[in-house]
Amino acid sequence: MDSFAHNVYKFTKVFPKDEMYGMTSQLRHSALSVILNYIEGFARNNNKVDKNFLRISYGSLKEAEYLIEFSFEVKYLKENNYKILIKQADRIGGMLWSTIRNLK
């Protein structure tokens, strides 16, 4: 998750300046929300609360995935960077969904 957020920040540095408060900000925010909600839920040490934060984290991941797709379609992201982010997002999504299902 950490490398996903770092890669989003690195790859969005080349986005158009007029997207600084739009797409760039939104994508960075959603990528950071994935790991921050994961950490916050874990820190609460309560399965019910943790599950809620994991669901929020998963939602943020889905938001980031859409923004990554959109960024690639409008040619803000290079194909190799797009593939890196989508692969990381798929792996994170599987891990989050598995953890959500297994929490009581």
MINUTOR-78116 format. One record per residue: residue number from 1; x, y negated, z of N, C-alpha, C, O in turn. Coordinates in steps of 0.2 Angstrom, whole numbers, plus 5000, padded with zeros to 4 digits. Layout:
MINUTOR-78116
<site resi="NUM" n_east="X" n_north="Y" n_up="Z" ca_east="X" ca_north="Y" ca_up="Z" c_east="X" c_north="Y" c_up="Z" o_east="X" o_north="Y" o_up="Z"/>
...
end
This chain:
MINUTOR-78116
<site resi="1" n_east="5004" n_north="5006" n_up="5000" ca_east="5000" ca_north="5000" ca_up="5000" c_east="5004" c_north="4994" c_up="5000" o_east="5003" o_north="4989" o_up="4997"/>
<site resi="2" n_east="5010" n_north="4994" n_up="5004" ca_east="5014" ca_north="4988" ca_up="5004" c_east="5017" c_north="4987" c_up="4997" o_east="5017" o_north="4981" o_up="4995"/>
<site resi="3" n_east="5019" n_north="4992" n_up="4994" ca_east="5022" ca_north="4990" ca_up="4987" c_east="5017" c_north="4988" c_up="4982" o_east="5019" o_north="4984" o_up="4978"/>
<site resi="4" n_east="5011" n_north="4990" n_up="4983" ca_east="5005" ca_north="4987" ca_up="4979" c_east="5005" c_north="4980" c_up="4980" o_east="5004" o_north="4976" o_up="4975"/>
<site resi="5" n_east="5004" n_north="4977" n_up="4986" ca_east="5004" ca_north="4970" ca_up="4987" c_east="5010" c_north="4966" c_up="4985" o_east="5009" o_north="4961" o_up="4982"/>
<site resi="6" n_east="5016" n_north="4969" n_up="4986" ca_east="5022" ca_north="4966" ca_up="4983" c_east="5022" c_north="4965" c_up="4976" o_east="5024" o_north="4960" o_up="4973"/>
<site resi="7" n_east="5020" n_north="4971" n_up="4972" ca_east="5020" ca_north="4971" ca_up="4965" c_east="5015" c_north="4966" c_up="4962" o_east="5016" o_north="4962" o_up="4958"/>
<site resi="8" n_east="5009" n_north="4965" n_up="4966" ca_east="5004" ca_north="4960" ca_up="4964" c_east="5007" c_north="4953" c_up="4964" o_east="5006" o_north="4949" o_up="4959"/>
<site resi="9" n_east="5010" n_north="4952" n_up="4970" ca_east="5013" ca_north="4945" ca_up="4970" c_east="5018" c_north="4944" c_up="4965" o_east="5019" o_north="4939" o_up="4962"/>
<site resi="10" n_east="5022" n_north="4949" n_up="4964" ca_east="5028" ca_north="4948" ca_up="4959" c_east="5025" c_north="4947" c_up="4952" o_east="5027" o_north="4943" o_up="4948"/>
<site resi="11" n_east="5020" n_north="4952" n_up="4950" ca_east="5017" ca_north="4951" ca_up="4943" c_east="5013" c_north="4945" c_up="4942" o_east="5012" o_north="4943" o_up="4936"/>
<site resi="12" n_east="5010" n_north="4943" n_up="4947" ca_east="5006" ca_north="4937" ca_up="4946" c_east="5010" c_north="4930" c_up="4945" o_east="5007" o_north="4925" o_up="4944"/>
<site resi="13" n_east="5016" n_north="4930" n_up="4947" ca_east="5020" ca_north="4924" ca_up="4946" c_east="5020" c_north="4921" c_up="4939" o_east="5021" o_north="4915" o_up="4938"/>
<site resi="14" n_east="5019" n_north="4925" n_up="4934" ca_east="5019" ca_north="4923" ca_up="4927" c_east="5012" c_north="4921" c_up="4925" o_east="5011" o_north="4919" o_up="4919"/>
<site resi="15" n_east="5007" n_north="4922" n_up="4929" ca_east="5000" ca_north="4920" ca_up="4927" c_east="5000" c_north="4912" c_up="4925" o_east="5004" o_north="4909" o_up="4928"/>
<site resi="16" n_east="4996" n_north="4910" n_up="4921" ca_east="4995" ca_north="4903" ca_up="4920" c_east="4994" c_north="4899" c_up="4926" o_east="4991" o_north="4901" o_up="4931"/>
<site resi="17" n_east="4997" n_north="4893" n_up="4926" ca_east="4997" ca_north="4888" ca_up="4932" c_east="4990" c_north="4886" c_up="4933" o_east="4988" o_north="4885" o_up="4939"/>
<site resi="18" n_east="4985" n_north="4886" n_up="4928" ca_east="4978" ca_north="4884" ca_up="4929" c_east="4974" c_north="4890" c_up="4933" o_east="4969" o_north="4889" o_up="4935"/>
<site resi="19" n_east="4977" n_north="4896" n_up="4933" ca_east="4974" ca_north="4901" ca_up="4937" c_east="4977" c_north="4902" c_up="4944" o_east="4975" o_north="4906" o_up="4948"/>
<site resi="20" n_east="4981" n_north="4897" n_up="4946" ca_east="4984" ca_north="4897" ca_up="4953" c_east="4978" c_north="4898" c_up="4959" o_east="4979" o_north="4902" o_up="4963"/>
<site resi="21" n_east="4973" n_north="4894" n_up="4958" ca_east="4968" ca_north="4894" ca_up="4963" c_east="4962" c_north="4898" c_up="4961" o_east="4956" o_north="4899" o_up="4964"/>
<site resi="22" n_east="4962" n_north="4902" n_up="4955" ca_east="4957" ca_north="4906" ca_up="4953" c_east="4960" c_north="4914" c_up="4953" o_east="4960" o_north="4917" o_up="4958"/>
<site resi="23" n_east="4961" n_north="4916" n_up="4947" ca_east="4963" ca_north="4923" ca_up="4946" c_east="4969" c_north="4925" c_up="4951" o_east="4969" o_north="4930" o_up="4954"/>
<site resi="24" n_east="4974" n_north="4921" n_up="4951" ca_east="4980" ca_north="4923" ca_up="4954" c_east="4979" c_north="4923" c_up="4962" o_east="4981" o_north="4928" o_up="4965"/>
<site resi="25" n_east="4975" n_north="4918" n_up="4964" ca_east="4974" ca_north="4918" ca_up="4972" c_east="4969" c_north="4924" c_up="4973" o_east="4970" o_north="4927" o_up="4978"/>
<site resi="26" n_east="4964" n_north="4925" n_up="4969" ca_east="4959" ca_north="4931" ca_up="4971" c_east="4962" c_north="4938" c_up="4971" o_east="4961" o_north="4942" o_up="4975"/>
<site resi="27" n_east="4967" n_north="4939" n_up="4966" ca_east="4970" ca_north="4945" ca_up="4965" c_east="4975" c_north="4946" c_up="4971" o_east="4975" o_north="4952" o_up="4974"/>
<site resi="28" n_east="4979" n_north="4941" n_up="4973" ca_east="4983" ca_north="4942" ca_up="4978" c_east="4979" c_north="4943" c_up="4985" o_east="4981" o_north="4947" o_up="4989"/>
<site resi="29" n_east="4974" n_north="4939" n_up="4986" ca_east="4970" ca_north="4940" ca_up="4992" c_east="4967" c_north="4947" c_up="4992" o_east="4968" o_north="4950" o_up="4998"/>
<site resi="30" n_east="4964" n_north="4950" n_up="4987" ca_east="4962" ca_north="4956" ca_up="4987" c_east="4967" c_north="4962" c_up="4988" o_east="4966" o_north="4967" o_up="4992"/>
<site resi="31" n_east="4973" n_north="4961" n_up="4985" ca_east="4978" ca_north="4966" ca_up="4986" c_east="4981" c_north="4966" c_up="4994" o_east="4982" o_north="4971" o_up="4996"/>
<site resi="32" n_east="4981" n_north="4960" n_up="4996" ca_east="4983" ca_north="4959" ca_up="5003" c_east="4978" c_north="4962" c_up="5008" o_east="4980" o_north="4965" o_up="5013"/>
<site resi="33" n_east="4972" n_north="4961" n_up="5006" ca_east="4966" ca_north="4963" ca_up="5011" c_east="4966" c_north="4971" c_up="5011" o_east="4964" o_north="4974" o_up="5016"/>
<site resi="34" n_east="4968" n_north="4974" n_up="5006" ca_east="4969" ca_north="4982" ca_up="5006" c_east="4973" c_north="4984" c_up="5012" o_east="4971" o_north="4988" o_up="5016"/>
<site resi="35" n_east="4979" n_north="4982" n_up="5012" ca_east="4983" ca_north="4984" ca_up="5018" c_east="4982" c_north="4981" c_up="5025" o_east="4982" o_north="4984" o_up="5030"/>
<site resi="36" n_east="4980" n_north="4974" n_up="5025" ca_east="4978" ca_north="4971" ca_up="5031" c_east="4972" c_north="4974" c_up="5034" o_east="4972" o_north="4975" o_up="5040"/>
<site resi="37" n_east="4967" n_north="4976" n_up="5031" ca_east="4961" ca_north="4979" ca_up="5034" c_east="4963" c_north="4986" c_up="5036" o_east="4960" o_north="4989" o_up="5041"/>
<site resi="38" n_east="4967" n_north="4990" n_up="5032" ca_east="4970" ca_north="4996" ca_up="5034" c_east="4973" c_north="4996" c_up="5041" o_east="4972" o_north="5000" o_up="5046"/>
<site resi="39" n_east="4978" n_north="4991" n_up="5042" ca_east="4982" ca_north="4990" ca_up="5048" c_east="4977" c_north="4988" c_up="5054" o_east="4978" o_north="4991" o_up="5059"/>
<site resi="40" n_east="4973" n_north="4984" n_up="5052" ca_east="4968" ca_north="4981" ca_up="5058" c_east="4964" c_north="4987" c_up="5060" o_east="4963" o_north="4987" o_up="5066"/>
<site resi="41" n_east="4961" n_north="4991" n_up="5056" ca_east="4957" ca_north="4996" ca_up="5058" c_east="4961" c_north="5001" c_up="5062" o_east="4958" o_north="5004" o_up="5067"/>
<site resi="42" n_east="4967" n_north="5003" n_up="5060" ca_east="4971" ca_north="5008" ca_up="5063" c_east="4973" c_north="5005" c_up="5070" o_east="4973" o_north="5009" o_up="5075"/>
<site resi="43" n_east="4974" n_north="4999" n_up="5071" ca_east="4976" ca_north="4996" ca_up="5077" c_east="4970" c_north="4996" c_up="5082" o_east="4971" o_north="4995" o_up="5088"/>
<site resi="44" n_east="4964" n_north="4996" n_up="5080" ca_east="4958" ca_north="4996" ca_up="5085" c_east="4958" c_north="5002" c_up="5089" o_east="4954" o_north="5003" o_up="5094"/>
<site resi="45" n_east="4961" n_north="5008" n_up="5086" ca_east="4961" ca_north="5014" ca_up="5090" c_east="4954" c_north="5017" c_up="5091" o_east="4953" o_north="5019" o_up="5097"/>
<site resi="46" n_east="4949" n_north="5016" n_up="5087" ca_east="4942" ca_north="5018" ca_up="5087" c_east="4940" c_north="5021" c_up="5080" o_east="4940" o_north="5017" o_up="5076"/>
<site resi="47" n_east="4938" n_north="5027" n_up="5080" ca_east="4937" ca_north="5030" ca_up="5073" c_east="4931" c_north="5027" c_up="5070" o_east="4932" o_north="5026" o_up="5064"/>
<site resi="48" n_east="4926" n_north="5025" n_up="5073" ca_east="4920" ca_north="5021" ca_up="5070" c_east="4922" c_north="5015" c_up="5067" o_east="4920" o_north="5013" o_up="5062"/>
<site resi="49" n_east="4926" n_north="5011" n_up="5071" ca_east="4928" ca_north="5004" ca_up="5069" c_east="4934" c_north="5005" c_up="5063" o_east="4933" o_north="5001" o_up="5058"/>
<site resi="50" n_east="4938" n_north="5010" n_up="5064" ca_east="4943" ca_north="5011" ca_up="5059" c_east="4940" c_north="5013" c_up="5052" o_east="4942" o_north="5010" o_up="5047"/>
<site resi="51" n_east="4935" n_north="5017" n_up="5053" ca_east="4931" ca_north="5019" ca_up="5046" c_east="4928" c_north="5013" c_up="5043" o_east="4928" o_north="5012" o_up="5037"/>
<site resi="52" n_east="4925" n_north="5008" n_up="5047" ca_east="4923" ca_north="5002" ca_up="5044" c_east="4928" c_north="4998" c_up="5041" o_east="4927" o_north="4996" o_up="5035"/>
<site resi="53" n_east="4934" n_north="4997" n_up="5044" ca_east="4939" ca_north="4993" ca_up="5041" c_east="4942" c_north="4997" c_up="5035" o_east="4944" o_north="4994" o_up="5030"/>
<site resi="54" n_east="4942" n_north="5004" n_up="5035" ca_east="4944" ca_north="5007" ca_up="5029" c_east="4940" c_north="5006" c_up="5023" o_east="4942" o_north="5006" o_up="5017"/>
<site resi="55" n_east="4933" n_north="5006" n_up="5024" ca_east="4928" ca_north="5005" ca_up="5019" c_east="4929" c_north="4997" c_up="5016" o_east="4929" o_north="4996" o_up="5010"/>
<site resi="56" n_east="4931" n_north="4993" n_up="5020" ca_east="4932" ca_north="4986" ca_up="5018" c_east="4939" c_north="4986" c_up="5014" o_east="4939" o_north="4983" o_up="5009"/>
<site resi="57" n_east="4944" n_north="4990" n_up="5016" ca_east="4950" ca_north="4990" ca_up="5012" c_east="4949" c_north="4993" c_up="5006" o_east="4951" o_north="4991" o_up="5001"/>
<site resi="58" n_east="4944" n_north="4998" n_up="5005" ca_east="4943" ca_north="5002" ca_up="4999" c_east="4939" c_north="4997" c_up="4994" o_east="4940" o_north="4997" o_up="4988"/>
<site resi="59" n_east="4934" n_north="4993" n_up="4997" ca_east="4931" ca_north="4988" ca_up="4993" c_east="4936" c_north="4983" c_up="4990" o_east="4935" o_north="4981" o_up="4985"/>
<site resi="60" n_east="4941" n_north="4981" n_up="4994" ca_east="4946" ca_north="4976" ca_up="4992" c_east="4950" c_north="4979" c_up="4986" o_east="4952" o_north="4975" o_up="4982"/>
<site resi="61" n_east="4951" n_north="4985" n_up="4987" ca_east="4955" ca_north="4989" ca_up="4982" c_east="4951" c_north="4989" c_up="4975" o_east="4954" o_north="4988" o_up="4970"/>
<site resi="62" n_east="4945" n_north="4990" n_up="4976" ca_east="4941" ca_north="4990" ca_up="4970" c_east="4940" c_north="4983" c_up="4966" o_east="4940" o_north="4983" o_up="4960"/>
<site resi="63" n_east="4940" n_north="4978" n_up="4971" ca_east="4940" ca_north="4971" ca_up="4968" c_east="4947" c_north="4970" c_up="4964" o_east="4947" o_north="4967" o_up="4959"/>
<site resi="64" n_east="4952" n_north="4972" n_up="4967" ca_east="4959" ca_north="4971" ca_up="4964" c_east="4959" c_north="4975" c_up="4958" o_east="4962" o_north="4972" o_up="4953"/>
<site resi="65" n_east="4957" n_north="4981" n_up="4958" ca_east="4957" ca_north="4985" ca_up="4951" c_east="4953" c_north="4981" c_up="4946" o_east="4956" o_north="4981" o_up="4940"/>
<site resi="66" n_east="4948" n_north="4978" n_up="4947" ca_east="4944" ca_north="4975" ca_up="4942" c_east="4948" c_north="4969" c_up="4940" o_east="4949" o_north="4968" o_up="4934"/>
<site resi="67" n_east="4951" n_north="4965" n_up="4944" ca_east="4955" ca_north="4959" ca_up="4942" c_east="4961" c_north="4961" c_up="4938" o_east="4963" o_north="4958" o_up="4934"/>
<site resi="68" n_east="4964" n_north="4967" n_up="4940" ca_east="4970" ca_north="4969" ca_up="4936" c_east="4968" c_north="4971" c_up="4929" o_east="4971" o_north="4969" o_up="4924"/>
<site resi="69" n_east="4962" n_north="4975" n_up="4928" ca_east="4959" ca_north="4976" ca_up="4922" c_east="4958" c_north="4970" c_up="4918" o_east="4960" o_north="4969" o_up="4912"/>
<site resi="70" n_east="4955" n_north="4965" n_up="4921" ca_east="4953" ca_north="4959" ca_up="4918" c_east="4959" c_north="4955" c_up="4916" o_east="4960" o_north="4952" o_up="4910"/>
<site resi="71" n_east="4964" n_north="4955" n_up="4920" ca_east="4971" ca_north="4951" ca_up="4919" c_east="4974" c_north="4954" c_up="4913" o_east="4977" o_north="4951" o_up="4909"/>
<site resi="72" n_east="4974" n_north="4961" n_up="4912" ca_east="4977" ca_north="4964" ca_up="4907" c_east="4973" c_north="4963" c_up="4900" o_east="4976" o_north="4961" o_up="4895"/>
<site resi="73" n_east="4967" n_north="4963" n_up="4900" ca_east="4963" ca_north="4961" ca_up="4895" c_east="4964" c_north="4954" c_up="4892" o_east="4964" o_north="4953" o_up="4886"/>
<site resi="74" n_east="4965" n_north="4949" n_up="4896" ca_east="4966" ca_north="4943" ca_up="4894" c_east="4974" c_north="4941" c_up="4893" o_east="4976" o_north="4935" o_up="4892"/>
<site resi="75" n_east="4977" n_north="4946" n_up="4894" ca_east="4985" ca_north="4946" ca_up="4892" c_east="4989" c_north="4942" c_up="4897" o_east="4994" o_north="4939" o_up="4896"/>
<site resi="76" n_east="4986" n_north="4942" n_up="4903" ca_east="4991" ca_north="4939" ca_up="4909" c_east="4996" c_north="4944" c_up="4911" o_east="5001" o_north="4942" o_up="4914"/>
<site resi="77" n_east="4994" n_north="4951" n_up="4911" ca_east="4998" ca_north="4956" ca_up="4913" c_east="5001" c_north="4960" c_up="4908" o_east="4998" o_north="4961" o_up="4903"/>
<site resi="78" n_east="5008" n_north="4961" n_up="4908" ca_east="5011" ca_north="4965" ca_up="4903" c_east="5008" c_north="4973" c_up="4904" o_east="5007" o_north="4975" o_up="4910"/>
<site resi="79" n_east="5009" n_north="4977" n_up="4899" ca_east="5006" ca_north="4983" ca_up="4899" c_east="5010" c_north="4988" c_up="4904" o_east="5006" o_north="4991" o_up="4908"/>
<site resi="80" n_east="5016" n_north="4987" n_up="4905" ca_east="5020" ca_north="4991" ca_up="4910" c_east="5018" c_north="4989" c_up="4917" o_east="5018" o_north="4994" o_up="4921"/>
<site resi="81" n_east="5017" n_north="4983" n_up="4918" ca_east="5015" ca_north="4981" ca_up="4925" c_east="5008" c_north="4983" c_up="4926" o_east="5007" o_north="4985" o_up="4932"/>
<site resi="82" n_east="5004" n_north="4982" n_up="4921" ca_east="4997" ca_north="4985" ca_up="4922" c_east="4997" c_north="4992" c_up="4924" o_east="4993" o_north="4994" o_up="4929"/>
<site resi="83" n_east="5001" n_north="4996" n_up="4920" ca_east="5001" ca_north="5003" ca_up="4922" c_east="5004" c_north="5005" c_up="4929" o_east="5001" o_north="5009" o_up="4932"/>
<site resi="84" n_east="5009" n_north="5001" n_up="4931" ca_east="5011" ca_north="5002" ca_up="4938" c_east="5006" c_north="5001" c_up="4943" o_east="5005" o_north="5004" o_up="4948"/>
<site resi="85" n_east="5002" n_north="4995" n_up="4942" ca_east="4997" ca_north="4993" ca_up="4947" c_east="4991" c_north="4998" c_up="4947" o_east="4989" o_north="5000" o_up="4952"/>
<site resi="86" n_east="4989" n_north="5000" n_up="4941" ca_east="4983" ca_north="5005" ca_up="4941" c_east="4985" c_north="5011" c_up="4944" o_east="4981" o_north="5015" o_up="4948"/>
<site resi="87" n_east="4991" n_north="5014" n_up="4943" ca_east="4994" ca_north="5020" ca_up="4946" c_east="4994" c_north="5020" c_up="4953" o_east="4992" o_north="5024" o_up="4957"/>
<site resi="88" n_east="4997" n_north="5014" n_up="4956" ca_east="4997" ca_north="5013" ca_up="4963" c_east="4990" c_north="5013" c_up="4966" o_east="4988" o_north="5015" o_up="4971"/>
<site resi="89" n_east="4985" n_north="5009" n_up="4963" ca_east="4978" ca_north="5008" ca_up="4965" c_east="4975" c_north="5015" c_up="4965" o_east="4971" o_north="5016" o_up="4970"/>
<site resi="90" n_east="4976" n_north="5019" n_up="4960" ca_east="4973" ca_north="5026" ca_up="4960" c_east="4975" c_north="5030" c_up="4966" o_east="4971" o_north="5033" o_up="4969"/>
<site resi="91" n_east="4982" n_north="5030" n_up="4967" ca_east="4985" ca_north="5034" ca_up="4973" c_east="4982" c_north="5031" c_up="4980" o_east="4980" o_north="5035" o_up="4984"/>
<site resi="92" n_east="4982" n_north="5024" n_up="4981" ca_east="4979" ca_north="5021" ca_up="4987" c_east="4972" c_north="5023" c_up="4987" o_east="4969" o_north="5025" o_up="4993"/>
<site resi="93" n_east="4968" n_north="5023" n_up="4982" ca_east="4961" ca_north="5024" ca_up="4982" c_east="4959" c_north="5031" c_up="4985" o_east="4955" o_north="5032" o_up="4989"/>
<site resi="94" n_east="4963" n_north="5036" n_up="4982" ca_east="4962" ca_north="5043" ca_up="4984" c_east="4964" c_north="5044" c_up="4991" o_east="4960" o_north="5047" o_up="4995"/>
<site resi="95" n_east="4969" n_north="5041" n_up="4994" ca_east="4971" ca_north="5041" ca_up="5001" c_east="4966" c_north="5038" c_up="5005" o_east="4964" o_north="5041" o_up="5010"/>
<site resi="96" n_east="4963" n_north="5032" n_up="5003" ca_east="4958" ca_north="5029" ca_up="5008" c_east="4952" c_north="5033" c_up="5008" o_east="4949" o_north="5034" o_up="5013"/>
<site resi="97" n_east="4950" n_north="5035" n_up="5002" ca_east="4943" ca_north="5039" ca_up="5002" c_east="4944" c_north="5045" c_up="5006" o_east="4939" o_north="5047" o_up="5009"/>
<site resi="98" n_east="4950" n_north="5049" n_up="5005" ca_east="4951" ca_north="5055" ca_up="5009" c_east="4951" c_north="5054" c_up="5016" o_east="4948" o_north="5057" o_up="5020"/>
<site resi="99" n_east="4954" n_north="5048" n_up="5019" ca_east="4954" ca_north="5046" ca_up="5026" c_east="4947" c_north="5045" c_up="5028" o_east="4945" o_north="5046" o_up="5034"/>
<site resi="100" n_east="4943" n_north="5041" n_up="5024" ca_east="4936" ca_north="5039" ca_up="5026" c_east="4932" c_north="5045" c_up="5027" o_east="4928" o_north="5046" o_up="5032"/>
<site resi="101" n_east="4932" n_north="5050" n_up="5022" ca_east="4928" ca_north="5056" ca_up="5023" c_east="4930" c_north="5060" c_up="5029" o_east="4926" o_north="5063" o_up="5032"/>
<site resi="102" n_east="4937" n_north="5060" n_up="5031" ca_east="4939" ca_north="5064" ca_up="5036" c_east="4938" c_north="5062" c_up="5043" o_east="4939" o_north="5065" o_up="5048"/>
<site resi="103" n_east="4936" n_north="5055" n_up="5044" ca_east="4935" ca_north="5052" ca_up="5050" c_east="4928" c_north="5054" c_up="5053" o_east="4924" o_north="5053" o_up="5049"/>
<site resi="104" n_east="4928" n_north="5055" n_up="5059" ca_east="4921" ca_north="5057" ca_up="5062" c_east="4918" c_north="5051" c_up="5065" o_east="4913" o_north="5051" o_up="5068"/>
end
